[in-house]
């Protein structure tokens, strides 16, 4: 009987030992199985891929923000350039900017001829109406900018006789010789002034000295006086 009990105990111990050995072998086999390893590593691999994609997306987002910032700066710079160009054009049209280009140069001076007995001396000197006729002829011929003795002709320029001088732009007193510079097609401007029976012929009749020259580059100064509107205002 004791031998039988010992046999049972020994058998049970062998079963338990065998179970532990089998379990240990299974763990070893599972560790060596590549497919199982892949199955175990897949969640970690997916997590790594997600993290890498997240970092890549963040880099792309930073690049987008950088490019958007550069675009905003470029657009702001372009808007500034466009505004400056528009302002420059407005200043040019208003006569507030120095301009240059082809054109003509006209020099007018009082007659140096001896006044004949009985003639009116005023006919041998330049008057405001003589200057105005020359300026109007240049405007009609397409002059884009005009000055006289470095005074810019603008929309409200007046030319008036004040004794032996001419008042221009309300405060500038000018004396002959008058040097008029005009920018435009110099052939057209020259032909308009030299037209037979025109303003130049009329001045020369009384001995007024007139010289008209074609110039490839004329510089017209800006208007430097004040401009104010007391009654006119932008239309709504």
KAGIZI-V942130 format. One record per pair of residues at least 12 apart in sequence whose ideal C-beta (glycine too) atoms are under 10 Angstrom apart, sorted by the first residue. I is the first residue (numbers start at 1). GAP is how many residues later the second one is. Records with the same first field share a line. If there is no record, write none. Layout:
I->GAP, GAP
This chain:
91->131, 132
92->52, 53, 130
93->51, 52, 61, 62
94->58, 60, 61, 128, 129, 133
95->50, 51, 52, 57, 58, 59, 60, 61, 62, 125, 126, 127, 128, 129, 130, 132
96->56, 58, 126, 127, 128, 131
97->48, 55, 123, 124, 125, 126
98->47, 49, 54, 121, 122, 123, 124
99->45, 46, 48, 53, 84, 119, 120, 121, 122, 123
100->45, 81, 83, 117, 118, 119, 120
101->43, 44, 81, 82, 83, 84, 85, 114, 115, 116, 117, 118, 119
102->80, 81, 82, 83, 84, 85, 87, 112, 113, 114, 115, 116
103->35, 40, 41, 42, 43, 78, 79, 80, 81, 82, 83, 86, 87, 110, 111, 112, 113, 114, 115, 116, 117
104->34, 37, 39, 42, 76, 77, 78, 79, 80, 81, 82, 83, 84, 85, 86, 88, 89, 90, 108, 109, 110, 111, 114
105->74, 75, 76, 77, 81, 106, 107, 108, 109, 110, 113
106->25, 28, 29, 31, 32, 40, 42, 72, 73, 74, 75, 76, 83, 84, 87, 94, 104, 105, 106, 107
107->69, 70, 71, 72, 73, 102, 103, 104, 105, 106
108->18, 22, 23, 26, 40, 68, 69, 70, 71, 72, 92, 95, 100, 101, 102, 103, 104
109->16, 17, 67, 68, 69, 70, 99, 100, 101, 102
110->14, 15, 16, 54, 65, 66, 67, 68, 96, 97, 98, 99
111->12, 13, 14, 15, 92, 93, 95, 96, 97, 98
112->12, 95, 96, 97
113->93, 94, 95, 96
114->93
115->92
119->87
120->86
122->39, 84
123->82, 83, 84, 85
124->82, 83, 84
125->36, 39, 51, 81, 82, 83
126->35, 38, 40, 49, 50, 51, 52, 77, 80, 82, 83, 84
127->32, 33, 34, 39, 81
128->30, 31, 32, 33, 34, 37, 38, 39, 40
129->30, 31, 32
130->29, 31, 36, 48, 69, 72, 73, 76, 78, 80
131->17, 28, 29, 30, 35, 37, 43, 45, 47, 49
132->26, 27, 28, 34, 67
133->65, 66, 67, 69, 70
134->12, 14, 25, 44, 46, 48, 59, 64, 65, 66, 69, 76, 78
135->13, 18, 22, 24, 45, 47, 64
136->63
137->45, 52, 55, 56, 58, 61, 62, 63
138->15, 42, 43, 44, 45, 46, 50, 51, 54, 55, 61
139->14, 43, 45, 53
140->52
141->41, 43, 44, 46, 47, 48, 49, 50, 51, 52, 54
142->40, 41, 42, 43, 46, 47, 50
143->37, 38, 39, 40, 41, 42, 45, 46, 49, 75, 77
144->38, 39, 40, 41, 76
145->36, 37, 38, 39, 73, 74, 75, 76, 77
146->34, 35, 36, 37, 38, 43, 72, 74
147->21, 32, 33, 34, 35, 36, 71, 72, 73, 74, 75, 76
148->18, 20, 21, 24, 26, 30, 31, 32, 33, 34
149->17, 19, 23, 24, 25, 26, 27, 28, 29, 30, 31, 32
150->22, 24, 29, 31, 69, 70, 71, 74
151->15, 17, 18, 20, 21, 23, 27, 70, 72, 73, 74
152->16, 17, 68, 69, 70, 71, 72, 73
153->15, 16, 27, 28, 29, 67, 70
154->15, 68, 69, 71, 73
155->68, 72
156->13, 14, 67, 69, 71
157->12, 13, 15, 66, 68
158->12
159->15, 19
162->12
163->12
164->12
166->12
168->57
169->54, 55, 56, 57
170->55, 56
171->54, 55
172->52, 53
176->32, 33
177->32, 34
179->32
180->13, 32
181->32, 34, 37, 38, 39, 40
182->33, 36, 38
183->32, 34, 35, 36, 37
184->34
186->27, 28, 29, 30, 32
187->27
189->23, 25, 26, 29
190->22, 23, 24, 25
192->20
193->17, 19
194->16, 18
200->12
